[in-house]
């Protein structure tokens, strides 16, 4: 991954939230900007929103399950795990709120929401997609699958 380009995109994209949320917003703005030239981008935009919402829900469920497993075993690191679970839950809720705000936006309002739509071009959008895909569980465990 080209970390320099990602840092440049993050610097150019304004907005709160974490790094992942900023990249998601930049990609969604790019897709929205180009829907007039390619109608399939409307589907891609909706797919990404749904996939990210699903990923956030799955991450929350895993955190809850691991907390329940730790409660039953009463490990010595219980306090640290609860704090981590709380952080995961908070981050997941903020991401869900972000995605819900994107979903509730009417298509006519997309143009008013674009702040830095010219900061992301096709190559940057491809880089963002590769980076976000590398953060998914399958991509992170791909080396394990290959060695097995």
N, C-alpha and C positions, 0 to 999 in steps of 0.2 A: 504494500500500500504506500502511496505517496503521501507521507505525513505532512510535508510542506504544503501541498495543495489543500489537504483537509484543514490545516490550520488557517490557511488563507480564506477558505470558504467560511469557516467558523467566525473569523474576524469580520468578514463582510456581511454576514447574516446577522441581523439584529434580532433581539428577542431574549426572553428569559429562558429558564429551564436548563436542563443538562445538555451535554454535547449531542447525545443521540436525538433529543427533541429538536434541536436546532437543525441538524442534518435532515431529519424527517420533514421539517417545515420547508427547508430549501428545496428538497426534492418535490414535495407537493406543489410548491409554487411554480417550479419548472414545468411539471406535468400540466398544471392548470393553464399556464401561459401558452403551451403548445397544443392544446386540445383542438384549436381551430384548424391546424394543419394536419393533425392525425387523430381521428375519432377514437382509435383504440386506447389512447392515453386516458380517456375518461374511465374506461374499465380498469386500466392499470392503477390509476389514482385510488379508485374505490377498493381495489384488491389490496393495495398496500395499507390503506387505513384499516381494513378488516383484519389483515394479517398481523399488524402491529397491535391491534386491540386484543386479538387472540393470544399473542405472545405475552402481553402484559398480564392477562388473566391467568395463563399457565404459570408464569413466574410467581404470581401471588399464591396460587394453589400449592405450588412446590414449597414455598416458604411456610405456609400454614402446616403442610404435612410434615416438614422437617421439624417444626416447632413441636408438633404433637409427638413425634418420635423421640425428641429430646426430653419432653415432659415425662414420657413413660420410662426412660432410662435414667433420668435424674443425673446427668453428667456434671462434671465439675465446671464446664465452660457454659453452663446454662444461661447465666446473666449476659454473657457476650453474645450468645446466639439469639436471645430475645431482642437485644438491641439491634442486631443485624436484621432480624426478621421485621422489626418495626421500621427500620430504614427502607427495606425492600417494599413494605406495604405503603409507606409514604410516597416513595418514588413511583410505584405502580399507580397510585391514585392520581398523582399529578400528571402522569402520562395519559391515563384514561380521560381526565378532565380536558387535556389538550386535544385528544382525538375526538371527544364528543363535541368540542367547540368547532372543530373542522367539519364534522359531519353535519352539524346544525346550520352551517353557513349555506345560504342559498347560492346557486350558481351565479346569479347576477351580482352577488356581493364579492365574488372572488377578486375582481379587478380592484376593488377598494381595499382589500386586505393585503395586496402585494406591496411590499415595501422595497425589496431588493430583488425583483425578479430578473434583472439584467446581470446579477452577480453570478448566476449559475448557467453555464452553457452545456452543450451535449456531453463533452468530455468530463466536466465536473459532475454532471448527473450520473454518468456511468461510474465514476469513482465513488460517489456517495452510495450508489446501489451495491457496489462490491464491498464497501466497508460495512454497511448495515447487514449485508448477507453474511459477512464473516463473523458477525456478532451472534448469529443464530446458533443454537445448540448443535445442530448437525454439522455445521462447518467447523465448530470448535472441536468436535470429537472425530473428525474425518481421519486424522492420523491414526487414531486408535482402531478405526475400522480397517484401514489399510494394513496395519501391522497384524491384525488378527486374520 
